[in-house]
Amino acid sequence: MRLYQFGYTRAARQNIAVPIDISSAVRRAVAGHTGVVALESAVITHGLPADAAVEAVNRQWAACLQAGAVPAVVAVFEGRFRVGISLDDCKVLSRREDAVKVSPWNLASSLSRPGFGGTTVAATILAATLAGIPVVSTGGIGGVHPGDLADVSTDLTELGRNRVVVVCAGPKSTLDREATLEHLETLGVPVIGWRSDRLAGFLAESADLPLPARVESVGDLARLLGSHWELGGHGVVVSQPLMGEAAIPSELLTDGGGVERGPARTPAELRRLQQRLGPRMVEANIALLEQNAGLAARLAVELAKE
């Protein structure tokens, strides 16, 4: 079973045009069944200060290469939906104050002009599916926001309809994590704990919520994914806790609250946390991005053997 055959790759084999530019390195890796990891870029444009964002990308890139996988940063760059931009392109993207936060709902409009944008997990999942890449790495996924109004990230929607695995450190700290797990369950998206029975707490070690499945090795994880996809399942979340001194105590990660709604909400919440926690939050964010990329790369290499 070739897991890279899932998703929209049949369209590519039939020479049906899709509005996406895939780098030659990524194309060769997918065709040659080499592990590839899709990396989101909203963290570059909206998640971290420019210098920290560049450091984070460099460390994710190195972690992928060390494990034998090809890093594929996804972004809207000069009006094109691109999979596999270069490190120099990432530097440019980190300094574009006009870069938009790109999700499937505004993707087409962001391509209607020669602009720049950082892709959310949702848009990165879409790009990965179009490119035939089954593994995505990120920091934390979006989810269900607290409050009476329904505010649910498109990340969950795309996980519910694409055969892809997202390696992350759990839902972002400012979300209603219990409601997020319930929503993923409704969508048929399993959340698998990497060497842990509890949901990862993003910048904290744990969100202290039980998970239905746990794996101890990349081989076991790859086999579980294969079974899930053979049974007709779609997205999967792998929850990897941030351990040790880099983790921040959960009680420090509550957001004071704001009035933002929609796409601006999560960046604003994280910005308030960053103002309060300072360099500690940036360091934790970079550490978990690097850690997740490393696990995602080992998994991508294992899946490519199938």
C-alpha contacts under 8 A as a table, 3 or more apart, distances in Angstrom:
res1	aa1	res2	aa2	distance
1	M	306	E	5.77
2	R	5	Q	5.74
2	R	304	A	7.33
2	R	306	E	5.80
3	L	6	F	5.88
3	L	134	P	7.04
3	L	226	G	7.79
3	L	303	L	6.82
3	L	304	A	7.27
3	L	306	E	7.15
4	Y	9	T	7.73
4	Y	30	V	7.21
4	Y	33	H	7.68
4	Y	132	G	5.17
4	Y	133	I	6.06
4	Y	134	P	6.35
4	Y	304	A	7.66
5	Q	9	T	5.94
5	Q	10	R	7.17
5	Q	132	G	6.52
6	F	9	T	6.54
6	F	10	R	7.93
6	F	129	T	7.63
6	F	132	G	6.76
6	F	134	P	7.80
6	F	163	R	6.63
7	G	10	R	7.42
7	G	129	T	5.22
7	G	130	L	6.76
7	G	132	G	6.61
7	G	162	N	6.71
7	G	163	R	6.34
8	Y	11	A	5.54
8	Y	12	A	7.01
8	Y	129	T	5.91
8	Y	130	L	4.99
8	Y	131	A	7.45
8	Y	132	G	6.86
9	T	12	A	4.96
9	T	13	R	6.31
9	T	129	T	7.47
9	T	130	L	6.22
9	T	131	A	6.63
9	T	132	G	5.41
10	R	13	R	5.01
10	R	14	Q	6.25
11	A	14	Q	5.10
11	A	15	N	6.33
11	A	16	I	5.21
11	A	17	A	7.74
12	A	15	N	5.02
12	A	16	I	5.65
12	A	17	A	7.17
12	A	18	V	7.76
13	R	16	I	7.59
18	V	130	L	7.79
19	P	80	R	7.95
19	P	81	F	6.93
20	I	80	R	6.87
20	I	81	F	4.96
20	I	82	R	5.82
20	I	83	V	7.47
20	I	127	A	7.65
20	I	130	L	7.90
21	D	80	R	6.88
21	D	81	F	6.05
21	D	82	R	4.65
21	D	83	V	6.16
22	I	26	V	6.51
22	I	27	R	6.44
22	I	82	R	5.89
22	I	83	V	4.78
22	I	84	G	6.31
22	I	131	A	6.97
23	S	26	V	5.32
23	S	27	R	6.21
23	S	82	R	7.59
23	S	83	V	6.22
23	S	84	G	5.23
23	S	85	I	7.24
24	S	27	R	4.98
24	S	28	R	6.08
25	A	28	R	5.24
25	A	29	A	6.21
25	A	70	V	7.91
25	A	84	G	7.64
26	V	29	A	5.04
26	V	30	V	6.13
26	V	36	V	7.22
26	V	70	V	7.00
26	V	72	A	6.71
26	V	83	V	7.62
26	V	84	G	6.38
27	R	30	V	5.27
27	R	31	A	6.06
27	R	131	A	7.97
28	R	31	A	5.14
28	R	32	G	5.86
29	A	32	G	5.06
29	A	33	H	5.95
29	A	34	T	4.78
29	A	35	G	6.86
29	A	36	V	6.79
29	A	70	V	7.11
30	V	33	H	5.11
30	V	34	T	6.00
30	V	35	G	7.38
30	V	36	V	7.04
30	V	132	G	6.91
30	V	133	I	7.18
31	A	34	T	7.71
33	H	304	A	5.19
33	H	305	K	7.37
34	T	69	A	6.73
34	T	70	V	7.61
34	T	300	A	7.93
34	T	301	V	6.44
34	T	304	A	5.76
35	G	68	G	7.09
35	G	69	A	4.59
35	G	70	V	6.24
35	G	297	A	6.80
35	G	299	L	7.97
35	G	300	A	4.46
35	G	301	V	4.20
35	G	302	E	7.51
35	G	303	L	7.30
35	G	304	A	5.53
36	V	69	A	5.21
36	V	70	V	4.62
36	V	71	P	5.99
36	V	72	A	6.81
36	V	133	I	6.40
36	V	135	V	7.07
36	V	297	A	6.97
36	V	300	A	5.89
36	V	301	V	7.47
37	V	64	C	7.37
37	V	69	A	6.82
37	V	70	V	6.25
37	V	71	P	5.15
37	V	72	A	5.81
37	V	133	I	7.04
37	V	134	P	7.88
37	V	135	V	5.33
37	V	136	V	5.54
37	V	137	S	6.66
37	V	293	A	7.63
37	V	296	A	6.57
37	V	297	A	6.03
37	V	300	A	6.59
38	A	71	P	6.35
38	A	72	A	4.71
38	A	73	V	5.82
38	A	74	V	6.65
38	A	83	V	7.74
38	A	124	T	6.99
38	A	128	A	6.19
38	A	133	I	6.98
38	A	135	V	6.28
38	A	136	V	4.62
38	A	137	S	6.28
39	L	71	P	6.99
39	L	72	A	5.86
39	L	73	V	4.56
39	L	74	V	6.02
39	L	124	T	7.15
39	L	136	V	5.99
39	L	137	S	5.39
39	L	138	T	6.39
40	E	43	V	7.03
40	E	73	V	6.13
40	E	74	V	5.63
40	E	75	A	7.33
40	E	118	G	7.33
40	E	119	T	5.59
40	E	120	T	6.05
40	E	121	V	5.93
40	E	124	T	5.57
40	E	136	V	7.76
40	E	137	S	7.16
40	E	138	T	6.24
41	S	44	I	5.09
41	S	45	T	6.67
41	S	73	V	6.67
41	S	74	V	6.17
41	S	75	A	5.93
41	S	118	G	4.54
41	S	119	T	5.06
41	S	120	T	6.79
42	A	45	T	5.10
42	A	46	H	5.42
42	A	47	G	6.36
42	A	101	K	6.19
42	A	102	V	7.56
42	A	117	G	7.57
42	A	118	G	3.98
42	A	119	T	4.88
42	A	120	T	5.23
43	V	46	H	5.37
43	V	47	G	3.96
43	V	48	L	5.96
43	V	53	A	6.92
43	V	118	G	7.29
44	I	47	G	5.97
44	I	48	L	6.08
44	I	49	P	7.80
44	I	50	A	7.03
44	I	53	A	4.93
44	I	54	V	7.26
44	I	57	V	7.90
44	I	90	C	7.55
44	I	93	L	7.10
44	I	94	S	5.34
44	I	118	G	6.74
45	T	48	L	7.19
45	T	50	A	7.74
45	T	53	A	7.92
45	T	93	L	6.64
45	T	94	S	5.36
45	T	95	R	7.70
45	T	96	R	7.45
45	T	97	E	7.98
45	T	99	A	6.52
45	T	100	V	7.72
45	T	101	K	7.47
45	T	117	G	7.28
45	T	118	G	5.48
46	H	101	K	7.17
46	H	118	G	7.46
46	H	267	P	6.24
47	G	53	A	7.73
47	G	267	P	6.48
47	G	270	L	7.45
47	G	271	R	7.98
48	L	52	A	5.98
48	L	53	A	5.24
48	L	282	V	7.04
49	P	52	A	5.36
49	P	53	A	5.91
49	P	94	S	7.93
50	A	53	A	5.04
50	A	54	V	6.32
50	A	91	K	7.91
50	A	94	S	5.03
50	A	95	R	6.12
51	D	54	V	5.26
51	D	55	E	6.37
51	D	94	S	7.88
52	A	55	E	5.03
52	A	56	A	6.08
52	A	282	V	7.22
52	A	286	I	7.61
53	A	56	A	5.02
53	A	57	V	6.26
53	A	94	S	6.65
54	V	57	V	5.18
54	V	58	N	6.20
54	V	90	C	6.93
54	V	91	K	6.05
54	V	94	S	7.03
55	E	58	N	5.10
55	E	59	R	6.19
55	E	286	I	7.69
56	A	59	R	5.21
56	A	60	Q	6.15
56	A	286	I	5.15
56	A	289	L	6.84
56	A	290	E	6.98
57	V	60	Q	5.10
57	V	61	W	5.94
57	V	87	L	7.62
57	V	90	C	7.63
58	N	61	W	5.07
58	N	62	A	6.14
58	N	87	L	7.37
59	R	62	A	5.09
59	R	63	A	6.09
59	R	290	E	5.60
60	Q	63	A	5.08
60	Q	64	C	6.30
60	Q	71	P	7.92
60	Q	289	L	6.46
60	Q	290	E	4.65
60	Q	291	Q	7.87
60	Q	293	A	5.41
60	Q	294	G	7.25
61	W	64	C	5.29
61	W	65	L	6.37
61	W	71	P	5.73
61	W	293	A	7.82
62	A	65	L	5.14
62	A	66	Q	6.00
63	A	66	Q	5.17
63	A	67	A	6.43
63	A	290	E	6.42
63	A	291	Q	7.78
63	A	293	A	6.11
63	A	294	G	4.85
63	A	297	A	7.50
64	C	67	A	5.33
64	C	68	G	6.38
64	C	69	A	5.07
64	C	70	V	6.18
64	C	71	P	5.86
64	C	293	A	6.11
64	C	294	G	5.65
64	C	296	A	7.81
64	C	297	A	5.06
64	C	298	R	7.88
65	L	68	G	4.97
65	L	69	A	5.30
65	L	70	V	6.16
65	L	71	P	7.24
65	L	297	A	7.94
66	Q	69	A	7.51
66	Q	294	G	7.99
67	A	294	G	6.71
67	A	297	A	5.80
67	A	298	R	5.60
67	A	301	V	7.72
68	G	297	A	7.09
68	G	298	R	7.49
68	G	301	V	6.79
69	A	297	A	5.31
69	A	298	R	7.36
69	A	300	A	6.83
69	A	301	V	6.16
70	V	297	A	7.87
71	P	84	G	7.18
72	A	83	V	5.84
72	A	84	G	4.11
72	A	85	I	6.91
73	V	83	V	5.96
73	V	84	G	4.88
73	V	85	I	5.60
73	V	86	S	7.69
74	V	81	F	7.62
74	V	82	R	5.68
74	V	83	V	4.53
74	V	84	G	6.00
74	V	85	I	6.72
74	V	118	G	7.84
74	V	119	T	6.55
74	V	124	T	6.16
74	V	127	A	7.18
75	A	81	F	6.13
75	A	82	R	5.51
75	A	83	V	6.80
75	A	85	I	7.35
75	A	116	F	7.63
75	A	117	G	6.03
75	A	118	G	5.28
75	A	119	T	5.40
76	V	79	G	6.05
76	V	80	R	5.37
76	V	81	F	4.64
76	V	82	R	5.97
76	V	102	V	7.75
76	V	110	S	7.59
76	V	111	L	7.39
76	V	115	G	7.29
76	V	116	F	5.13
76	V	117	G	4.70
76	V	118	G	6.41
76	V	119	T	7.12
77	F	80	R	5.33
77	F	81	F	6.64
77	F	82	R	6.70
77	F	93	L	7.75
77	F	114	P	7.73
77	F	115	G	6.49
77	F	116	F	4.74
77	F	117	G	6.59
78	E	114	P	4.63
78	E	115	G	4.98
78	E	116	F	5.66
79	G	110	S	6.95
79	G	111	L	4.79
79	G	112	S	6.84
79	G	113	R	5.58
79	G	114	P	3.82
79	G	115	G	4.77
79	G	116	F	6.35
80	R	111	L	6.01
80	R	114	P	7.50
81	F	111	L	7.13
81	F	127	A	7.99
82	R	85	I	6.62
83	V	127	A	6.91
83	V	128	A	7.80
83	V	131	A	7.66
85	I	89	D	5.95
85	I	90	C	7.01
86	S	89	D	5.01
86	S	90	C	6.34
87	L	90	C	4.93
87	L	91	K	6.42
88	D	91	K	5.11
88	D	92	V	6.47
89	D	92	V	5.05
89	D	93	L	6.15
90	C	93	L	4.93
90	C	94	S	6.13
91	K	94	S	5.19
91	K	95	R	6.74
92	V	95	R	5.52
92	V	96	R	6.56
93	L	96	R	5.28
93	L	99	A	7.38
93	L	116	F	7.11
93	L	117	G	7.67
93	L	118	G	7.79
96	R	99	A	5.40
96	R	116	F	7.39
98	D	115	G	7.99
98	D	116	F	7.20
99	A	115	G	7.15
99	A	116	F	4.81
99	A	117	G	4.53
99	A	118	G	6.74
100	V	110	S	7.77
100	V	116	F	6.56
100	V	117	G	4.49
100	V	118	G	6.34
101	K	117	G	5.67
101	K	118	G	5.24
101	K	119	T	6.21
101	K	120	T	6.85
101	K	263	P	7.48
102	V	105	W	7.99
102	V	106	N	6.17
102	V	107	L	5.77
102	V	110	S	7.33
102	V	117	G	5.79
102	V	118	G	5.72
102	V	119	T	4.71
102	V	120	T	5.97
102	V	123	A	6.61
103	S	106	N	5.71
103	S	107	L	5.79
103	S	119	T	6.24
103	S	120	T	5.64
103	S	121	V	7.90
103	S	122	A	5.95
103	S	123	A	4.80
103	S	154	T	7.45
104	P	107	L	5.03
104	P	108	A	7.75
104	P	122	A	6.66
104	P	123	A	5.31
104	P	126	L	7.60
104	P	154	T	7.79
105	W	108	A	7.64
106	N	109	S	5.41
106	N	110	S	6.20
107	L	110	S	5.16
107	L	111	L	6.48
107	L	123	A	7.64
108	A	111	L	5.25
108	A	112	S	6.60
109	S	112	S	5.14
109	S	113	R	7.74
110	S	113	R	6.51
110	S	115	G	6.80
110	S	116	F	7.69
110	S	117	G	7.44
111	L	114	P	6.90
111	L	115	G	7.17
119	T	122	A	7.58
119	T	123	A	5.39
119	T	124	T	5.84
120	T	123	A	5.29
120	T	124	T	6.09
120	T	155	D	7.60
121	V	124	T	4.96
121	V	125	I	6.02
121	V	138	T	7.16
121	V	141	I	6.73
121	V	142	G	7.77
121	V	155	D	5.68
122	A	125	I	5.16
122	A	126	L	6.43
122	A	154	T	5.86
122	A	155	D	4.23
122	A	156	L	7.56
122	A	157	T	7.76
122	A	158	E	5.61
122	A	159	L	7.58
123	A	126	L	5.03
123	A	127	A	6.25
123	A	155	D	7.99
124	T	127	A	5.01
124	T	128	A	5.98
124	T	136	V	7.46
125	I	128	A	5.06
125	I	129	T	6.12
125	I	136	V	6.88
125	I	158	E	6.77
125	I	159	L	7.52
125	I	162	N	7.43
125	I	164	V	7.05
126	L	129	T	5.21
126	L	130	L	6.29
126	L	158	E	7.27
126	L	162	N	7.68
127	A	130	L	5.11
127	A	131	A	6.12
128	A	131	A	5.06
128	A	132	G	5.98
128	A	133	I	4.77
128	A	134	P	6.62
128	A	135	V	7.58
128	A	136	V	7.34
128	A	164	V	7.94
129	T	132	G	5.14
129	T	133	I	5.89
129	T	134	P	6.82
129	T	162	N	6.93
129	T	163	R	7.44
129	T	164	V	7.24
130	L	133	I	7.78
133	I	136	V	7.85
133	I	164	V	7.69
134	P	163	R	6.80
134	P	164	V	4.57
134	P	165	V	6.16
134	P	300	A	7.64
135	V	164	V	5.86
135	V	165	V	5.11
135	V	166	V	6.13
135	V	167	V	7.61
135	V	296	A	6.55
135	V	299	L	7.79
135	V	300	A	6.14
136	V	164	V	7.25
136	V	165	V	6.17
136	V	166	V	4.73
136	V	167	V	6.27
136	V	296	A	7.01
137	S	166	V	5.66
137	S	167	V	4.89
137	S	168	C	6.24
137	S	289	L	7.79
137	S	292	N	6.13
137	S	293	A	5.54
137	S	296	A	6.02
138	T	141	I	7.21
138	T	166	V	7.26
138	T	167	V	6.40
138	T	168	C	5.30
138	T	169	A	7.92
138	T	289	L	6.18
138	T	292	N	6.78
138	T	293	A	7.37
139	G	168	C	5.23
139	G	169	A	5.79
139	G	170	G	7.87
139	G	202	F	7.24
139	G	285	N	6.97
139	G	288	L	6.15
139	G	289	L	5.01
139	G	292	N	7.10
140	G	168	C	5.29
140	G	169	A	5.25
140	G	170	G	5.28
140	G	171	P	5.03
140	G	172	K	5.04
140	G	202	F	5.81
141	I	155	D	6.79
141	I	168	C	6.72
141	I	169	A	7.86
141	I	170	G	6.26
141	I	171	P	4.68
141	I	172	K	6.07
142	G	152	V	7.83
142	G	153	S	5.27
142	G	154	T	7.59
142	G	155	D	5.77
142	G	156	L	7.19
142	G	171	P	5.73
142	G	172	K	6.25
142	G	175	L	7.70
143	G	152	V	5.56
143	G	153	S	4.93
143	G	154	T	7.92
143	G	155	D	7.01
143	G	156	L	6.42
143	G	171	P	6.29
143	G	172	K	7.70
143	G	175	L	6.42
143	G	176	D	7.47
143	G	177	R	7.44
143	G	180	T	5.18
144	V	150	A	7.72
144	V	151	D	6.01
144	V	152	V	4.51
144	V	153	S	6.43
144	V	175	L	5.91
144	V	176	D	5.64
144	V	177	R	7.20
144	V	179	A	6.12
144	V	180	T	5.04
144	V	183	H	7.80
145	H	150	A	7.64
145	H	151	D	5.57
145	H	152	V	6.34
145	H	174	T	7.42
145	H	175	L	4.77
145	H	176	D	5.46
146	P	151	D	7.98
146	P	175	L	6.13
146	P	176	D	5.22
147	G	150	A	7.54
151	D	261	R	7.83
151	D	262	G	7.29
152	V	156	L	7.66
153	S	156	L	5.99
153	S	157	T	7.42
154	T	157	T	4.93
154	T	158	E	6.27
155	D	158	E	5.40
155	D	159	L	6.24
156	L	159	L	5.05
156	L	160	G	6.24
156	L	183	H	7.79
156	L	184	L	6.63
156	L	187	L	7.95
157	T	160	G	5.14
157	T	161	R	6.75
157	T	187	L	7.79
158	E	161	R	5.35
158	E	162	N	6.03
158	E	235	G	7.75
159	L	162	N	5.63
159	L	163	R	7.56
159	L	164	V	7.19
159	L	189	V	6.86
159	L	234	H	6.89
159	L	235	G	4.39
159	L	236	V	6.91
160	G	184	L	7.62
160	G	187	L	5.21
160	G	188	G	6.60
160	G	189	V	6.11
160	G	234	H	6.04
160	G	235	G	5.56
161	R	234	H	5.77
161	R	235	G	6.69
162	N	234	H	5.17
162	N	235	G	5.51
163	R	229	W	7.01
163	R	233	G	7.15
163	R	234	H	4.14
163	R	235	G	4.92
163	R	236	V	7.74
164	V	234	H	6.66
164	V	235	G	4.92
164	V	236	V	6.39
165	V	235	G	5.72
165	V	236	V	4.63
165	V	237	V	5.74
165	V	238	V	7.09
166	V	235	G	7.71
166	V	236	V	6.30
166	V	237	V	4.96
166	V	238	V	6.08
167	V	237	V	6.09
167	V	238	V	4.71
167	V	239	S	6.37
167	V	240	Q	7.22
167	V	292	N	6.00
167	V	293	A	7.70
167	V	295	L	7.50
167	V	296	A	5.96
168	C	171	P	7.94
168	C	202	F	7.88
168	C	237	V	7.29
168	C	238	V	6.16
168	C	239	S	5.46
168	C	240	Q	6.06
168	C	289	L	7.98
168	C	292	N	5.90
169	A	200	A	5.38
169	A	201	G	6.50
169	A	202	F	4.53
169	A	203	L	7.51
169	A	239	S	5.34
169	A	240	Q	4.92
169	A	241	P	5.51
169	A	242	L	6.69
169	A	288	L	6.81
169	A	292	N	7.27
170	G	199	L	6.40
170	G	200	A	4.82
170	G	201	G	5.73
170	G	202	F	5.10
170	G	238	V	7.96
170	G	239	S	5.28
170	G	240	Q	7.08
170	G	241	P	7.61
171	P	175	L	6.77
171	P	177	R	6.37
171	P	180	T	7.61
171	P	200	A	7.83
171	P	201	G	7.09
171	P	202	F	6.20
172	K	175	L	5.83
172	K	201	G	7.50
172	K	202	F	5.58
172	K	203	L	7.87
173	S	177	R	8.00
173	S	201	G	6.59
173	S	202	F	5.95
173	S	203	L	6.93
173	S	204	A	7.95
173	S	253	L	6.32
173	S	254	T	7.20
174	T	253	L	7.33
174	T	254	T	6.30
174	T	255	D	6.06
174	T	266	T	7.86
174	T	269	E	6.93
174	T	270	L	7.86
175	L	180	T	7.74
176	D	179	A	5.47
176	D	180	T	6.16
177	R	180	T	4.87
177	R	181	L	6.23
177	R	207	A	7.44
178	E	181	L	5.22
178	E	182	E	6.36
178	E	209	L	7.25
179	A	182	E	4.98
179	A	183	H	6.13
180	T	183	H	5.07
180	T	184	L	6.20
181	L	184	L	5.11
181	L	185	E	6.15
181	L	191	V	7.87
182	E	185	E	5.04
182	E	186	T	6.30
183	H	186	T	5.05
183	H	187	L	6.37
184	L	187	L	5.03
184	L	188	G	6.25
184	L	189	V	5.09
184	L	190	P	7.06
184	L	191	V	7.95
185	E	188	G	5.04
185	E	189	V	5.65
185	E	190	P	6.64
186	T	189	V	7.60
188	G	233	G	7.19
188	G	234	H	7.61
188	G	235	G	8.00
189	V	233	G	7.71
189	V	234	H	6.90
189	V	235	G	5.51
189	V	236	V	5.34
189	V	237	V	7.13
190	P	235	G	7.61
190	P	236	V	5.33
190	P	237	V	6.28
191	V	211	L	6.74
191	V	212	P	7.41
191	V	213	A	7.19
191	V	236	V	6.22
191	V	237	V	4.69
191	V	238	V	5.81
191	V	239	S	6.69
192	I	211	L	6.76
192	I	212	P	7.14
192	I	213	A	5.07
192	I	214	R	5.49
192	I	215	V	7.17
192	I	236	V	7.66
192	I	237	V	6.18
192	I	238	V	4.84
192	I	239	S	5.92
193	G	196	S	5.03
193	G	197	D	5.81
193	G	198	R	6.66
193	G	199	L	6.67
193	G	200	A	7.82
193	G	211	L	6.53
193	G	213	A	6.13
193	G	214	R	4.50
193	G	215	V	6.38
193	G	238	V	5.99
193	G	239	S	4.90
193	G	240	Q	6.41
194	W	214	R	5.96
194	W	215	V	5.47
194	W	216	E	6.43
194	W	238	V	6.56
194	W	239	S	5.84
194	W	240	Q	5.11
194	W	241	P	7.57
195	R	214	R	6.12
195	R	215	V	5.63
195	R	216	E	5.01
195	R	240	Q	7.71
196	S	199	L	7.66
196	S	214	R	6.11
196	S	215	V	7.75
196	S	240	Q	7.75
196	S	241	P	7.66
197	D	210	P	5.88
197	D	211	L	5.48
197	D	212	P	7.59
197	D	213	A	7.12
197	D	214	R	5.91
198	R	206	S	6.50
198	R	207	A	7.06
198	R	208	D	5.66
198	R	209	L	5.25
198	R	210	P	4.56
198	R	211	L	5.43
199	L	206	S	5.89
199	L	207	A	5.44
199	L	208	D	6.20
199	L	209	L	5.31
199	L	210	P	6.21
199	L	211	L	6.13
199	L	239	S	6.33
199	L	241	P	7.61
200	A	204	A	7.36
200	A	205	E	5.90
200	A	206	S	4.41
200	A	207	A	5.56
200	A	208	D	7.74
200	A	239	S	5.65
200	A	240	Q	5.89
200	A	241	P	4.46
200	A	242	L	7.25
201	G	204	A	4.61
201	G	205	E	5.22
201	G	206	S	4.08
201	G	207	A	4.23
201	G	208	D	7.69
201	G	241	P	6.66
201	G	242	L	7.70
201	G	250	S	7.61
202	F	205	E	7.00
202	F	206	S	7.53
202	F	207	A	7.95
202	F	241	P	7.09
202	F	242	L	7.00
202	F	288	L	7.96
203	L	242	L	6.68
203	L	247	A	5.72
203	L	248	I	5.80
203	L	253	L	7.96
203	L	281	M	7.47
203	L	284	A	6.12
203	L	285	N	6.64
203	L	288	L	7.62
204	A	207	A	7.36
204	A	241	P	7.70
204	A	242	L	6.51
204	A	247	A	4.86
204	A	248	I	4.72
204	A	249	P	5.63
204	A	250	S	5.48
204	A	253	L	7.93
205	E	241	P	5.20
205	E	242	L	5.00
205	E	243	M	5.63
205	E	247	A	5.64
205	E	248	I	7.27
205	E	249	P	7.66
205	E	250	S	7.93
206	S	209	L	7.80
206	S	241	P	6.43
206	S	250	S	7.85
207	A	250	S	7.70
211	L	214	R	7.35
215	V	218	V	7.84
215	V	220	D	6.31
215	V	221	L	6.01
216	E	220	D	7.03
216	E	221	L	7.79
217	S	220	D	5.30
217	S	221	L	6.32
218	V	221	L	4.97
218	V	222	A	6.10
218	V	298	R	6.98
218	V	299	L	5.78
218	V	302	E	7.15
219	G	222	A	5.15
219	G	223	R	6.30
219	G	299	L	7.88
219	G	302	E	6.81
220	D	223	R	5.17
220	D	224	L	6.19
221	L	224	L	5.11
221	L	225	L	6.20
221	L	299	L	7.72
222	A	225	L	5.12
222	A	226	G	6.16
222	A	299	L	6.75
222	A	302	E	6.73
222	A	303	L	6.03
223	R	226	G	5.03
223	R	227	S	6.28
224	L	227	S	5.20
224	L	228	H	6.23
225	L	228	H	5.04
225	L	229	W	6.17
225	L	236	V	7.68
226	G	229	W	5.27
226	G	230	E	6.01
227	S	230	E	5.05
227	S	231	L	6.13
228	H	231	L	5.26
228	H	232	G	6.69
228	H	233	G	5.25
228	H	234	H	7.59
229	W	232	G	5.12
229	W	233	G	4.77
229	W	234	H	6.29
230	E	233	G	7.19
240	Q	292	N	7.05
242	L	246	A	7.07
242	L	247	A	5.67
242	L	287	A	7.91
242	L	288	L	5.98
243	M	246	A	6.63
243	M	247	A	5.75
244	G	247	A	5.91
245	E	248	I	7.77
246	A	280	R	7.94
246	A	283	E	7.15
246	A	284	A	5.17
246	A	287	A	7.04
247	A	284	A	6.27
248	I	252	L	7.11
248	I	253	L	7.62
248	I	280	R	7.96
248	I	281	M	7.74
248	I	284	A	7.49
249	P	252	L	5.74
249	P	253	L	7.23
250	S	253	L	5.37
250	S	254	T	7.46
251	E	254	T	6.32
253	L	273	L	6.88
255	D	269	E	6.45
255	D	272	R	7.29
255	D	273	L	6.64
257	G	269	E	7.41
258	G	269	E	7.58
260	E	264	A	6.31
260	E	265	R	4.85
260	E	268	A	7.43
261	R	264	A	6.34
261	R	265	R	5.13
262	G	265	R	5.69
263	P	266	T	6.88
263	P	267	P	7.87
264	A	267	P	5.76
264	A	268	A	6.17
265	R	268	A	5.29
265	R	269	E	6.21
266	T	269	E	5.07
266	T	270	L	6.14
267	P	270	L	5.18
267	P	271	R	5.96
268	A	271	R	4.97
268	A	272	R	6.29
269	E	272	R	5.29
269	E	273	L	6.45
270	L	273	L	5.03
270	L	274	Q	6.11
271	R	274	Q	4.99
271	R	275	Q	6.18
272	R	275	Q	5.10
272	R	276	R	6.31
273	L	276	R	5.10
273	L	277	L	5.93
273	L	278	G	7.95
273	L	281	M	7.62
274	Q	277	L	5.15
274	Q	278	G	5.18
274	Q	279	P	7.55
274	Q	281	M	5.92
274	Q	282	V	7.22
275	Q	278	G	5.49
277	L	280	R	5.91
277	L	281	M	5.77
278	G	281	M	6.01
278	G	282	V	7.12
279	P	282	V	5.09
279	P	283	E	6.07
280	R	283	E	5.23
280	R	284	A	6.19
281	M	284	A	5.12
281	M	285	N	6.09
282	V	285	N	5.08
282	V	286	I	6.24
283	E	286	I	5.24
283	E	287	A	6.12
284	A	287	A	5.06
284	A	288	L	6.23
285	N	288	L	5.39
285	N	289	L	6.21
286	I	289	L	5.16
286	I	290	E	6.24
287	A	290	E	5.29
287	A	291	Q	6.14
288	L	291	Q	4.91
288	L	292	N	5.94
289	L	292	N	5.27
289	L	293	A	6.14
290	E	293	A	5.19
290	E	294	G	6.29
291	Q	294	G	5.25
291	Q	295	L	6.53
292	N	295	L	5.23
292	N	296	A	6.00
293	A	296	A	4.98
293	A	297	A	5.96
294	G	297	A	5.16
294	G	298	R	6.39
295	L	298	R	5.21
295	L	299	L	6.18
296	A	299	L	5.06
296	A	300	A	6.03
297	A	300	A	4.98
297	A	301	V	6.22
298	R	301	V	5.24
298	R	302	E	6.29
299	L	302	E	5.02
299	L	303	L	6.12
300	A	303	L	5.13
300	A	304	A	6.12
301	V	304	A	5.16
301	V	305	K	6.78
302	E	305	K	5.45
302	E	306	E	7.31
303	L	306	E	5.51
